[in-house]
Amino acid sequence: MNILLTGTSGFLGRFILNDLHRQGHNIIAVSRSKHQLPKGVSFYQQDLTQDKLSLKIKEKIDLCIHLAAANEIDCQDAKQALMVNAWGTKQCLELAHQAGAKRFIYFSTMRVYKAQAGMISLDNEIDCTDDYGLTHYYAEHYVRAYQDRMNTVIIRPSNVFGSPDDLSIDRWSLVPGCFCKEAVEKGSITLRSSGKQTRDFLPIKQLLKYINALIVQRPTEPQQCFNMASGTSMTIEEVAKIVQKAYEIESGKTCQIDIQSKEPKEASAISIDIKELNKLAVTSLTQEEVKEAMLQSCREVIKNLQTAKNETWTDV
C-alpha cells in the first residue's frame, strides 16, 4: 500500500513510520525539513502552511495519515497554531486528494472535549479551552468537509507513551517521559500537584494495533471518529511510582517523589469510552496490562537516557 505520511519527525510519527515500513508498506513522507528516514522511504519537502503548494506527488496514494501538528507548547503562538493545525490540515487534505488517496486518517486530540468528571464519549460536549484543542477542532471540520471525496477518519488519542528510538525528539514535557528524564538527571521526581488527577494512558504498541486494524478494515461509513484510548485510568502519582520503580530497577539507586502541593485534595475520576474503538476487533488492555507496559517502557527510556548521559560524560 502507498501511504502518504506527515509528522514523521515527531513522537507518534516516528513510531507509526517505523511500524508501517517494517510491514512492507511503501511510505511517502512529507515534511517541511529533511530528517533521517529508514532506507526505502520516499521523501518530499513541503511546508503545508504555504498559501499554494508546489508539490506534486508522483506516486498514486492509497492512504494518507496526517500527524504533522503544532504541539501544546507551540500552540502558545495562536496564529502559528491556526496555520499549522487547521490550514496545514486543509492543505494536506487537498494534497492527498490530488494524489488519488481514497482514505485519510487525521490525528486530533482529546482536548477538544470539555473537561469534566465521569465518562468521556463521542457524545460529549465539545468545548475547547485553549488554542491547541481549538485549532485541532477546526482541522476536524476540514476533514469532515472532504468526506464526499475520500473516506475520512478522525482519531482523538489519549496520553500515548512509548520509548522513542531518537532521544532528540523534544517531547519531554509528556508524562511519563518527563518523570523518566528527571529521575535520570536528578535522582528524584517532582509533582507540582497532589498527583491525584486521573488520566487515560495508551501504550504505543496498542495504538499501532488500532492503526493497523483501521488500515485493513473495509469502512462502511464515509466518516469515522474514534477516541483512541485504553479505557482505563491511573493517577499521576501512580505513574510517578511506576517511573520510580523503573528507575530503581535500572540504576540500583533510590528515587524520591517530591509532592509539592495538596491540591487537588480529591480529583474527579475521568475515564474514556472505547466502545467504538472495540469495533476494530483489537483486544483491549486491562489496567494491569497498561501498568506493566508502562513499567517496561519506562525502564527502556531510563536505560537509554542513562547510556546517553554516560556517553556525554565520557566525551567530556
Helices and strands as residue ranges (DSSP letters): E 2-6, H 11-22, E 26-31, E 42-45, E 63-66, G 74-76, H 78-81, I 82-87, H 88-98, E 103-107, G 110-112, E 118-120, H 131-145, E 151-157, E 159-161, H 177-186, E 188-191, E 198-199, E 201-203, H 204-216, E 223-228, E 234-235, H 236-251, E 256-259, E 270-272, G 277-280, H 287-315
